[in-house]
Amino acid sequence: MNLSYWEQTSWFSNIDFTIVGSGIVGLNCALELRYKYPKARILVLEKGILPQGASTKNAGFACFGSISEILSDLKTHSEQEVIDLVRDRYNGIKSLRNLLGDSAIGYEKNGGHELFLNKDDELFEYCSDNIGKINQLLEPVFKKNAFVLTSNSFNFKQVNSNYISQVFEGQIHTGEMMKSLLQLALQKGIVILNATAVDSFEDIGNKVSIKAKEFEFFSNKLLVATNGFASQLLPENVKPARAQVLITKPIQGLKVKGTFHLDEGYYYFRNIDNRILLGGGRNLDFNTEETVKFGNTALITNKLEELLRKVILPNTEFEIDYGWSGIMGVGQQKKPILKQLSHNVACGVRLGGMGIAIGSTIGKKLANIFS
């Protein structure tokens, strides 16, 4: 091992819990473990300089699912499974707000709105006809009607004259959220090491051998919270899904406010600091976007810019400031993979693009998996 005596004894000796991934799931797992075990030695390993998979790369939607998504989920999930999915998202956001406070995460409850392109009139009719049914289905979660018809008040073009809005949805500043989580974890005595990728691990019965590039150490328990990168460590059904995002330069007098989905949720946008943040488009090339490599492609970037010009800001001058991408974890089922893999190893992965909403919930459940 390429570790000095000082490094070995200060950072890698007598570790009770090691968590791989310092995103929303990993840090909430660490904080829950600290609450349960005040004297435990807890180590979080992050392969990036920042928790960069999706936790700081997303669009900042505090969302619980658009109506078309929920109707689609009902085709492959039971009603109770859909209710449970939405409840976990709703409770996850509440947990995050209670833990950190609204101001620390930049939370604003501006509502979420699904737009329907003119070519999707049939889908709009189907969704609008089922508003009552879905409101009734989700009444145990929200206690009130979640979905309502609202008019196209922001004057988007080439879309139906009505949105279907989710009145409980909001938006957050995910950079500030992650800074607050990191600061809280450090305050609680949790050790976080960045630029430390785990290459492999082995459960050897009474502990886990964990191998990084230049050293090996042992931990009593190992919890994997790497979401879209899970297949690099685990034989689980998790596929990476790259999400590309653009953001405009500040636009004077921008009136758009809220979070928005369109084209069956494959595109999404919001306001932030007088800018429009727009992402999506992986449906244009699913195979290429099933990758763990960060980057933007001309195919998707051009489509995003076209939507800005023709639909979102048709009568407004704007400039693209820059773009980025994040890596989500998806699969055939929306339900996350949360399970014990061996005597001393467990995982909480495959958040299906809803990491902000369910990350805190999954993190807490992961911390309690050995109880």
C-alpha positions in Angstrom: 0.0 0.0 0.0 1.3 3.5 -0.8 0.1 5.0 2.5 2.2 6.4 5.3 1.7 5.4 8.9 0.1 8.8 9.5 -2.3 8.4 6.5 -3.2 4.8 7.5 -4.0 5.6 11.1 -5.7 8.9 10.5 -7.9 8.1 7.5 -8.1 4.3 6.9 -8.0 2.5 10.3 -11.0 1.0 12.2 -13.5 2.2 9.6 -17.1 1.2 10.5 -18.9 2.4 7.3 -17.5 3.2 3.9 -19.8 4.9 1.4 -18.9 5.0 -2.3 -20.4 8.2 -3.8 -20.8 11.6 -2.2 -24.0 12.6 -4.1 -27.4 13.1 -2.6 -27.8 9.4 -1.7 -24.3 9.0 -0.3 -24.3 12.0 2.0 -27.9 11.4 3.3 -26.8 7.8 4.0 -23.7 9.1 5.9 -25.8 11.6 7.9 -28.3 9.0 8.9 -25.5 6.6 9.9 -24.1 9.4 12.1 -27.5 9.9 13.7 -27.8 6.1 14.4 -24.2 5.6 15.4 -22.7 8.8 17.0 -19.3 7.3 17.6 -18.9 5.4 14.3 -16.0 6.1 11.9 -17.7 7.0 8.6 -15.7 7.4 5.4 -17.2 8.7 2.1 -15.2 8.1 -1.1 -15.9 10.2 -4.2 -14.1 9.6 -7.5 -14.7 13.2 -8.8 -13.4 16.5 -7.6 -17.1 17.3 -7.0 -20.1 14.9 -6.5 -20.4 15.1 -10.2 -22.5 12.1 -11.5 -25.9 13.8 -11.4 -26.2 15.5 -8.0 -24.6 18.7 -9.2 -25.3 18.3 -12.9 -29.1 18.1 -12.9 -31.7 20.7 -13.8 -32.8 21.4 -10.2 -36.4 20.1 -10.5 -38.1 19.3 -7.2 -40.6 17.2 -9.2 -42.8 14.3 -8.5 -43.8 13.3 -12.0 -45.8 14.9 -14.8 -49.2 13.5 -15.6 -48.1 11.8 -18.9 -45.3 10.1 -17.0 -47.6 8.8 -14.3 -50.1 7.6 -16.9 -47.2 5.8 -18.7 -46.0 4.3 -15.4 -49.4 2.8 -14.8 -48.9 0.7 -17.9 -45.9 -1.1 -16.4 -46.5 -0.7 -12.6 -49.4 -1.4 -10.3 -51.4 1.5 -8.9 -49.9 1.0 -5.5 -46.4 1.0 -7.0 -47.1 4.3 -8.7 -48.5 5.8 -5.5 -45.4 4.6 -3.6 -43.1 6.1 -6.2 -44.8 9.5 -6.0 -44.9 9.3 -2.2 -41.2 8.6 -2.0 -40.5 11.6 -4.2 -42.8 13.9 -2.2 -41.4 12.8 1.2 -37.8 13.0 -0.2 -38.2 16.7 -1.0 -39.8 17.4 2.4 -37.0 15.5 4.1 -34.4 17.6 2.2 -36.1 20.8 3.0 -36.4 19.9 6.7 -32.8 18.9 6.9 -31.2 21.9 5.2 -33.9 24.6 5.1 -35.4 26.3 2.1 -33.0 29.2 1.9 -29.9 26.9 1.9 -31.1 25.0 -1.1 -32.8 27.9 -3.0 -36.2 26.2 -2.9 -39.1 27.9 -4.6 -42.5 26.5 -5.0 -43.4 27.8 -8.5 -45.3 24.8 -9.7 -44.5 22.3 -12.5 -46.1 22.5 -15.9 -46.4 20.0 -18.7 -46.5 21.5 -22.2 -48.0 19.6 -25.2 -46.6 20.3 -28.6 -49.2 20.8 -31.3 -48.3 17.4 -32.8 -49.3 15.9 -29.4 -53.0 16.9 -29.3 -54.0 13.3 -28.8 -51.7 12.9 -25.8 -53.0 16.1 -24.4 -56.6 14.9 -24.7 -55.7 11.6 -23.1 -54.0 13.3 -20.2 -56.6 16.0 -19.6 -59.4 13.3 -19.6 -57.5 11.5 -16.8 -56.8 14.5 -14.5 -59.6 13.5 -12.2 -58.5 9.8 -12.1 -54.9 10.7 -11.3 -55.8 13.3 -8.7 -58.0 10.7 -7.0 -55.2 8.1 -7.2 -52.6 10.4 -5.6 -54.9 11.9 -3.0 -53.3 9.8 -0.2 -50.0 11.5 -1.0 -51.0 15.2 -1.6 -54.3 15.3 0.3 -55.5 17.8 -2.4 -55.8 17.8 -6.2 -52.2 17.9 -7.6 -53.0 18.4 -11.3 -55.0 21.3 -12.9 -55.4 22.8 -16.3 -53.8 26.2 -16.7 -53.5 28.6 -19.6 -50.4 29.2 -21.7 -49.6 32.4 -19.7 -45.9 32.5 -20.8 -46.9 32.6 -24.5 -44.8 29.6 -25.6 -45.3 28.8 -29.3 -46.3 25.6 -31.1 -47.9 24.2 -28.0 -51.5 23.6 -26.8 -53.2 26.7 -25.3 -53.3 24.9 -21.9 -50.7 23.3 -19.7 -51.4 20.5 -17.2 -49.8 21.8 -14.0 -48.6 20.0 -10.9 -49.3 22.6 -8.2 -47.0 21.1 -5.6 -43.8 21.1 -7.6 -40.9 23.5 -7.2 -37.2 24.1 -8.0 -34.0 24.2 -6.1 -30.4 25.3 -6.6 -28.6 22.0 -6.6 -25.2 23.5 -6.2 -26.1 25.2 -3.0 -28.0 22.1 -1.9 -24.9 19.9 -2.3 -22.6 22.5 -0.6 -25.0 22.5 2.4 -25.0 18.7 2.5 -21.3 18.5 2.4 -20.8 21.2 5.0 -23.3 19.4 7.3 -21.5 16.1 6.8 -18.2 17.6 7.7 -19.6 19.3 10.8 -20.8 15.8 11.9 -17.3 14.4 11.7 -17.8 12.4 8.5 -14.6 12.1 6.5 -15.0 12.8 2.7 -12.2 12.0 0.3 -12.5 13.3 -3.3 -10.6 12.1 -6.4 -10.6 8.6 -4.9 -12.2 6.0 -7.2 -12.9 2.5 -5.9 -11.7 -0.1 -8.4 -13.0 -3.2 -6.6 -14.1 -4.7 -3.3 -14.5 -8.1 -1.6 -16.6 -9.1 1.3 -14.3 -11.4 3.3 -16.7 -12.3 6.0 -16.1 -10.1 9.0 -15.2 -7.0 6.9 -14.8 -5.7 3.4 -11.6 -5.3 1.5 -11.8 -2.1 -0.6 -9.2 -1.4 -3.4 -8.5 2.0 -4.8 -5.9 2.8 -7.5 -2.9 3.1 -5.1 -4.0 1.5 -1.9 -6.3 -1.0 -0.1 -8.0 -0.8 3.2 -10.7 -2.5 5.2 -14.2 -1.4 6.4 -16.8 -3.2 8.5 -19.5 -2.3 6.1 -19.6 -1.0 2.5 -22.5 1.0 1.0 -22.5 1.8 -2.7 -24.4 4.9 -3.8 -23.0 5.6 -7.3 -26.3 5.5 -9.2 -25.5 5.9 -12.9 -22.0 4.5 -12.4 -23.2 1.4 -10.4 -22.5 -1.1 -13.3 -18.8 -0.3 -12.9 -18.8 -1.9 -9.5 -21.9 -4.0 -9.3 -23.6 -6.7 -11.4 -26.9 -4.9 -11.1 -29.4 -3.9 -13.8 -28.5 -0.2 -13.9 -27.8 1.5 -17.2 -26.1 4.9 -17.4 -28.2 7.7 -19.1 -26.4 10.9 -20.1 -28.5 14.1 -19.8 -27.3 17.1 -21.8 -28.1 20.6 -20.6 -27.7 24.2 -22.0 -28.1 27.5 -20.2 -28.6 30.9 -21.7 -26.9 34.1 -20.8 -29.1 36.4 -18.6 -32.2 37.7 -20.5 -33.5 41.1 -19.5 -37.1 41.1 -18.5 -37.5 37.3 -18.6 -41.0 36.4 -17.3 -40.8 32.6 -17.5 -41.1 31.2 -14.0 -41.5 27.5 -12.9 -40.4 24.1 -14.1 -41.6 22.7 -17.4 -41.7 19.4 -19.3 -42.6 18.8 -22.9 -42.6 16.0 -25.5 -43.5 13.3 -23.0 -40.9 14.6 -20.5 -37.9 14.1 -22.8 -37.3 17.9 -22.6 -37.4 20.1 -19.6 -36.6 23.7 -18.8 -36.8 26.2 -16.0 -35.8 29.8 -15.1 -32.8 30.5 -13.0 -31.1 33.9 -12.4 -32.9 35.4 -15.4 -31.7 32.6 -17.6 -33.4 29.6 -19.2 -31.9 26.2 -18.4 -33.0 23.6 -20.9 -32.1 19.9 -21.0 -33.0 16.5 -22.5 -33.1 15.0 -25.9 -31.6 11.6 -25.2 -34.5 10.1 -27.0 -32.9 11.4 -30.2 -30.1 8.8 -29.8 -30.6 6.4 -26.9 -27.6 4.2 -27.8 -25.1 7.1 -27.8 -26.5 8.5 -24.5 -26.2 5.2 -22.7 -22.7 6.2 -21.6 -20.7 7.1 -18.5 -18.7 9.7 -20.5 -19.6 13.4 -19.9 -20.0 15.6 -23.0 -22.4 17.3 -25.4 -23.3 16.3 -28.9 -24.2 18.5 -31.9 -27.4 16.4 -32.5 -28.9 17.2 -29.1 -27.4 20.7 -28.7 -29.0 21.7 -32.1 -32.4 20.4 -31.0 -32.2 22.2 -27.7 -31.4 25.4 -29.4 -34.2 24.9 -31.9 -36.7 24.5 -29.0 -35.4 27.7 -27.5 -35.9 29.6 -30.7 -39.2 28.1 -31.8 -41.1 27.2 -28.7 -39.7 28.7 -25.4 -38.3 32.1 -26.5 -39.7 32.6 -30.0 -39.8 36.4 -29.7 -36.8 37.0 -27.5 -33.1 37.5 -28.3 -30.9 35.1 -26.4 -27.4 33.6 -26.4 -26.2 30.2 -25.2 -23.7 30.7 -22.4 -22.5 27.1 -22.0 -23.6 23.5 -21.7 -22.8 20.4 -19.6 -24.0 16.9 -19.0 -24.8 14.6 -16.1 -25.1 10.8 -15.8 -28.3 9.2 -14.4 -29.0 5.6 -13.5 -32.0 4.0 -15.2 -33.6 0.6 -15.9 -36.8 -1.0 -17.1 -38.4 -0.4 -13.7 -38.7 3.0 -12.0 -38.2 1.4 -8.6 -34.7 2.0 -7.3 -32.4 -0.9 -6.4 -32.1 -0.8 -2.7 -30.8 -4.1 -1.2 -28.2 -6.0 0.7 -25.7 -7.7 -1.7 -23.8 -9.7 0.9 -23.2 -9.9 4.6 -21.4 -6.5 4.7 -22.2 -4.9 1.4 -25.4 -3.0 0.3 -26.4 -0.6 -2.5 -28.9 2.2 -3.2 -28.8 2.9 -6.9 -30.9 3.4 -10.1 -32.8 6.5 -9.2 -34.4 6.9 -12.6 -33.7 10.6 -13.1 -35.5 11.4 -9.9 -32.4 11.7 -7.7 -33.2 15.1 -6.2 -36.7 13.9 -5.1 -35.8 10.5 -3.8 -32.1 10.8 -3.0 -32.6 11.7 0.6 -35.2 8.9 1.2 -33.0 6.3 -0.5 -30.0 7.4 1.4 -31.8 7.0 4.8 -33.1 3.6 3.8 -29.6 2.5 2.7 -28.2 3.5 6.1 -30.8 1.4 7.8 -30.4 -1.7 5.6 -28.2 -3.6 8.1 -30.4 -2.8 11.1 
